[in-house]
Each structure stands twice: as C-alpha cells, then as structure tokens.
Amino acid sequence: MADILLFAAIGLVGFSFSLVCVPLSRRVSGFLRAVDLPKPDKVHNVPMPRLGGLAIYCGFWLSILVLHTVHGEILAGFEHQLRGLFAGSALILAVGVLDDIFGLGAFIKLVVEIVAAVLVVSFGFRVLPSGSLGFLGGFGEILVLAGSVLWIIWVTNVFNLADGLDGLAAGIGGIVSLSIFVIGMSLGVGWIGVLSMVLFGVCSGFLVHNFPPARIFMGDSGSLFLGFIFAVVIMGFSGADGGHGLSLFGVLLLGVPMIDGVSAVLRRLVNGTNIMTGDRDHLHYKLLLRNGSRRKVALIIYMMTLGFSGLALLIYFKFNGQGPLLAFGGACVATILFMKRFRLLELYISRYHLLPGRSISGFLLDEGRLAQTDPKPEESREQVTSVS
C-alpha cells in the first residue's frame, strides 16, 4: 500500500510541475515568436504557441530533482545513467526548440539525435543485455551498440510523427507510461517505475492544456523529448534480471506510432519522395477526414493505444518465456492489418500519389467503391507541406 501511495505521489509531482510550467512556456513562445499560425493545411484556426516541450522537459526534470532530494534512495544506483539521460535529453530539447523557432533541416536534427543516442548508450543503456550476442564475438557487441542507437533514433522520430493532432502525443505517452510502470515494477526495477510515473504525470498535466481544442502545442521540442525518454526507459527492461529481449515489448506498447512510422517510410519510398519529408497521409489525418472531429480522433487513437498496451501486458504475464517474440510478432501482424485497413501503404502512381483510386494495387484498395465516390483529380489535389 505504501508503494502505491509513493508512486501515486510521484505521478502527482510530475502532473503539478507540468501543469504549472505550461503557462510559462506559452509566455516564452510569445516572446520568441514561436507561434504556429493558421494555414489552409493546418487543423487549427488561431495562432498557437508551440514551445510546450519546455513545460514537459522542465516538469520531468524538476520532478526528478525533487524526488532525488527528498527521497534519494528511490533512485539509488541509477545516478550515473541519470546524468547521461539528462545530457542526452538536453541535446534533444535544444534541437527541438531551435526547430520550433527557426525550422531546422531534417539532417541537422538527425545528426543531433545520433549524438544524443550515442551519449546515452555510452552511459550503459542497451536494447539487449551486454553479451547477449556473445556467440558472435566482438561483432555481437557492435550489433548491440548499433541497435541501441538505432532504436533510440527510431522511437524518437516515430513519437514525433504522432504529434500531428491536438492531444495525441501526450495521450499516447500517458497510456504507454502506465504500461511501462507495470512491467518495470514486475521486474523489480525501481528507477523504471519512478521515471514512468513521472512521465505519466507530466503527460497528463500537459494534456490538460493540449486536449482538443488545444491551447498550446508541444512542438518538436516536446515530441522529440518524449520519444527519446520513452526509448531509453524501455531499454531499461533489458538490464533487469529476466529482462532479456523485453525491449521488444516497446514495439507493441508504441504500436500506433510504430505503425504510422513504418507506413510513412514505406509510403515515401514507394512514391520516390524523401523519407524525411512530411505529408498528410498519417493515420490521424485519415481518421480526421472520416470523423471530422479532433476529439473523436484523439479518443479513437487512445483506445487503439490501450489495446496495444493491454495486448503487451497480456503477452508479458501469460507467455513470459516467449513474450518478446510474441510481442514483436503481434506488432508486425497489427502493422499489416492497419496498413491495409486505413490504406496507409498505397502504391500510387508517383504523380497521383495523393489521389484515392489511382493505386496500382487492387489488393490494398477497393477500386469499385472508390470509383463511385472519388472527386475529380483537379478537385482533390492539395499542396503538401512538411508536417509530421
């Protein structure tokens, strides 16, 4: 009972700091002119401050600082890794803030993400336990290190893609953090429980201001930071006793961003466009076109995230021995089904890749139905801007 109250208090601390820091972030956004103006291709119709990531970052690390000061033993033994996580996340926040203000190129952001990922990996974070690929000799350790860096970069960016509509990233983050908490505590890893509950509190506090209709955006500074932290915390599973391969559960826990990320990369490769160039074919945009309500879309995606989290927990507790493999396999099957259902991997002729009914794959599209409902080509073309 005492533990439950302690972690509830930890979540409340994160919630409080995030809630208090959001108005300050709004003022800073106005001062630095980091404001997202209404445009025809945007879903909001009023100027929106977009440095909400500052509130998320400050809320997270202020909570950690208070907990370390008041209840230092709760993070005992994790101080070294915590310093690496702080340094890496500071780099991510910096590049996110600069992007929100000035609009950095994708290549610059990628370089900083690589540096931040290498930094935290050098502090001991691994996607698989060290020596797990020992049968490959020294090459096995190189694969683990490289895989750890790639994992961090991938999760950071797919979570960034999830921040395309009011409340999505914060809501997904809150749900996923609770699932991470359950698995982390079942493994007996206290620091995972602490960080995941702080994340839950921070995401919940920010969601108060960000749920549709949003009063502030988290921007790249917030979505990149959250993705980075989630990637690293999930990697903590592999360092626990019996946690070999449990990082694969992260693929299922983050099922919605993972599916959207894989779909975006494949879609752009098929269409011959730069994989770092944004488009409006993401899952949340397709759902918005069908439902017309940002709140409904947010709630639908929350339910989808709850489904993935519930499946991950079911696999973890019922099939512990084969859990990682089943989780990864389940995520792959779900990806295929969702891509087919929402036509996320449409094999369009390059020139018409935004036009329904122009596909060259009858398997993915119901050509007969689309032929009756599609608008004329000249009526459905739209300017695609770089959005996540």
C-alpha angles and dihedrals in degrees: 000000000000091000092051091052091047094053091042087055090049090054090048091052091054091046093051096048092047093048092050095045096053096076089049090051089051091055092048090049090055093046092050092039091238092153128141106224122209115265134171091256094049127089096219125075101197131060108274128200109233107192095091087126088078090063091048093048095045092043091052099047096038087055091050091048093051092047092048091050098044101031104019096163091065089074096032113146093018099079095102094052090042091060090053091048091050093051094046094046090049089058091049092049092049095053090044093052092047090049092050090051105035106013106243123208120261092244093058091050091049092052091052091047090053091051092048092047093049089049096056092042088055087058091061107272113141134177086216127024115270110266094023089120093040092132086073092055118216091345089063092060090048089054091051092050094045091045090051092053092046091048092054093047093047097048091044091056100040089052088051088055090054090063095080100110137035113288099357103113095039093047094047089047093053093051095045093047091058091052091049088050092055094049094042094052092045087057090049094240105144098188091057089053092050096047094043093051091048088051090050091051094045094048092046093049092050091046089063087069098030105048111109119315088039123207094195137017122226090219124195089305089066103035094046091047094050092046090050093050093046091050092053096043092050089051086061089074090071092058094058126094106269090010096116108144094356090126084080087073086071089069089061098037089055091041098137097050090041093054092046091048095049090045092050093051094046093043092053093044091052092047092047094239130133109277089221093057115100126233140175098247096096121128094254092053092051091049090047091054089052099043105025092209124102091202093053091048091049092050092047091053091046089055091048090051090049088052093053092045092049091050091049092051092046091052092045096052099035102037103028095154096052094025101116094048093046091047092052092045092048091052091051093050091047090051092054093047094048094046089054095043096049096031092238095152099051114169097216129173102259097246094049101035092129094051118093112226096033095094124127092212117079089184094069099039136049095228095184095055094043092050089063098045107033120107122234114282094247090052096051103045114110138178110259114213128189103274128149 
